[in-house]
Structure formats: C-alpha cells, structure tokens
Amino acid sequence: MRPLLTAAAGRLPGPFPVGRICSATVTRSRRWLSQGLLSELEAWRTATLKRTDTAHDLVTASSLRKLAVTIDSAALPTFNTPDAIVPPNWHHVYFPDLETEADLAPDGYDAIYAPPARLPNRMWAGGRLEWNLHNPLRVGQDVQQVTACTDIQAKDSARVGSLVQVTLSKTISNAGGWALTDHRSLVYMKQDGPRRTPLRRTIEFKKRSDFEATIHPTEIMLFRYSALTFNSHRIHYDWPYATGTEGHASCLVHGPLTCTLLLDLTRRHFPADTRPLFRTFTYRALSPLFCGEPFTVAGRWVRGQPAAGSESAPITGCELWAKNEDGGLAMSGTLEFA
C-alpha cells in the first residue's frame, strides 16, 4: 500500500473515481507536515479506509413535513399517504450522527472521520447521488445506512493552504435492497491565525438558465435545517464563531441544503404526474453562500437525440447551479434523468 504522503512524490494526482479506495501522494509541506504528523496521518488513513459504520432508522413523515416548510417546498407532496416517496436528497433528515457533545470537534462537527492533523476548518466539497429507480425510500420503511471511507487525499492548495479531503460512501437500504447511495467529500483545512478580511471567492459564470429562483437564506432557515439534520457544525448558526474564529462574512448555508434546493427547483418545473425519475446527480461546492445574502438556484435542460420522425429532442437531464448575489458560482452539478 502506498503512503498517504511522501516527501518527494510531486503533485497530487487528479480526482479519483468515486468508490475507488486509494492513497494520495503529495510533496510534504514544510509548514505543517512534520515527520511525526506524517506517521500519525498514515496510521489514521490505514484505519479509516478499513472502517465501516452501520446505522438504522425509520422513515417518518413528520421529518419530511418539517423539511418541506423549512425550504418552503409548497409544490411538493404533503406526505399524507403511508408509502409516500422521499424526495431527492431529503434523506439527510435521517441517520443522525449520535455523538455526545464531549466527542464533537471544537467547531461542533462530529470527528468520526476527521484527520488527526491540525486542520480545524472543514467544508462540504461536493458529492454524487445515485438512486435505485426500482426501489425508492418510502415513508414507513425501516432503513439501514452503511458508511465507508472510500478515498483520502492530502495536499497544499495555493488558495486555502494545507488540506485533507475525505470521501465517504453512504449506502441506504430497505427491505428491498439498496435504495440510494450518497457519496460525499469533506475538506479539512488549516488556518494560520484569524483572517483580517472575510473569506470570499467569486467565480464568474454567465451560462443562460431555462429556469431559476431566488433563495433568501435566513437565520431561521439555517437553524431549522441544522436541527432537522442534527448538524451542530457551528459555522451554520453561531455567528461569532463563523465570523470571528473562522473568518467568514456570515454564517454559511449548508452544502446539502443548497443541493436539495437545486433538486427541488427541478421538480417544481414538472407536474406531479409527469416528473421524471432522477438517476444520478453529481455536484461540486465551489464557494460559500452566506446567511442574509440572497442567492440564485438555476437550471438548464440537457436534451438527447430526437427520435426517428420527431423534430423535438427529449429532455434527458439538466445542468444545475447556484450563484451568489454577486453572480459568482457557488455550486454546480449535472442531473441525469432515468
């Protein structure tokens, strides 16, 4: 097995396919990667890639109704039927990480898959969702989630400094087998002292949308989502911590919340009886969205080849993105229909 980090290996390889268990190689940073820390990271990596965690839950309508009012999802079902289908990416209200406060990291996040290095800041980097078209999650089901770490990479970034990226694969199953796989990447970063100016990033993006909506993220919305998902990460609700300790402009909108809003936007543009089934959604979180600052969620249809004798091309999916109030790209992804 190759080491996670070596002193003379050169550049970190490009992104690995989701699900491939592999090591990452990078030139040692003189700023933080001492020999002792290298050994500690290597031992942690070896143990983490072997680890799996299993959790059980019950799909309740109550949690879904609470999420619906949190994101003002009036166009979606009220979940009054016993076997209502769980909408895309709403599974975050289930399988909470049940850690006592004493076991949490100083930022309030669970430390189950966190590296032992001095990397106190973490961000949601993106992910990939895959749905079983023949076996959706439904209200009333007893469900199981198996979590495994599938990839660990470490490197130095010119923009944010030292970081470790951890990719987790969460497979959710019911009595009929697997229903959903959620691959997610978390980035753990080092910060050398408090920032003098808030961290902001503007990525120009001028693609024209076919549909869009404006979201007004409030303290109440972020608090409710944190509570529903049992997410105690302080950057989402603790303004003094988010701005003072981590140097952000305000509290941050959750990455999975933005992802949910993008998928919800797509569903709103189809009548309930003609909504397509979602096969996969692959996305990247590129820059933060902040509480109190409106942002735009938007999409553009992707069309396939017209059928023989037809002039219209079928819609096979869509490109989705979120932009901050300055027009900068915050999240982008590709949704594939069945």
C-alpha positions, 0 to 999 in steps of 0.5 A, a space after each residue: 500500500 502506498 503512503 498517504 504522503 511522501 516527501 518527494 512524490 510531486 503533485 497530487 494526482 487528479 480526482 479519483 473515481 468515486 468508490 475507488 479506495 486509494 492513497 494520495 501522494 503529495 510533496 510534504 509541506 514544510 509548514 505543517 507536515 512534520 515527520 511525526 504528523 506524517 506517521 500519525 496521518 498514515 496510521 489514521 488513513 490505514 484505519 479509516 479506509 478499513 472502517 465501516 459504520 452501520 446505522 438504522 432508522 425509520 422513515 417518518 413523515 413528520 421529518 419530511 413535513 418539517 423539511 418541506 416548510 423549512 425550504 418552503 417546498 409548497 409544490 411538493 407532496 404533503 406526505 399524507 399517504 403511508 408509502 409516500 416517496 422521499 424526495 431527492 436528497 431529503 434523506 439527510 433528515 435521517 441517520 443522525 450522527 449520535 455523538 455526545 457533545 464531549 466527542 464533537 470537534 471544537 467547531 461542533 462537527 462530529 470527528 468520526 472521520 476527521 484527520 488527526 492533523 491540525 486542520 480545524 476548518 472543514 467544508 462540504 466539497 461536493 458529492 454524487 447521488 445515485 438512486 435505485 429507480 426500482 426501489 425508492 425510500 418510502 415513508 414507513 420503511 425501516 432503513 439501514 445506512 452503511 458508511 465507508 471511507 472510500 478515498 483520502 487525499 492530502 495536499 497544499 492548495 495555493 488558495 486555502 493552504 494545507 488540506 485533507 479531503 475525505 470521501 465517504 460512501 453512504 449506502 441506504 437500504 430497505 427491505 428491498 435492497 439498496 435504495 440510494 447511495 450518497 457519496 460525499 467529500 469533506 475538506 479539512 483545512 488549516 488556518 494560520 491565525 484569524 483572517 483580517 478580511 472575510 473569506 470570499 471567492 467569486 467565480 464568474 459564470 454567465 451560462 443562460 438558465 431555462 429556469 431559476 429562483 431566488 433563495 433568501 437564506 435566513 437565520 431561521 432557515 439555517 437553524 431549522 435545517 441544522 436541527 432537522 439534520 442534527 448538524 451542530 457544525 457551528 459555522 451554520 448558526 453561531 455567528 461569532 464563531 463563523 465570523 470571528 474564529 473562522 473568518 467568514 462574512 456570515 454564517 454559511 448555508 449548508 452544502 446539502 441544503 443548497 443541493 436539495 434546493 437545486 433538486 427541488 427547483 427541478 421538480 417544481 418545473 414538472 407536474 406531479 404526474 409527469 416528473 421524471 425519475 432522477 438517476 444520478 446527480 453529481 455536484 461540486 461546492 465551489 464557494 460559500 453562500 452566506 446567511 442574509 445574502 440572497 442567492 440564485 438556484 438555476 437550471 438548464 435542460 440537457 436534451 438527447 437525440 430526437 427520435 426517428 420522425 420527431 423534430 423535438 429532442 427529449 429532455 434527458 437531464 439538466 445542468 444545475 447551479 447556484 450563484 451568489 448575489 454577486 453572480 459568482 458560482 457557488 455550486 454546480 452539478 449535472 442531473 441525469 434523468 432515468 
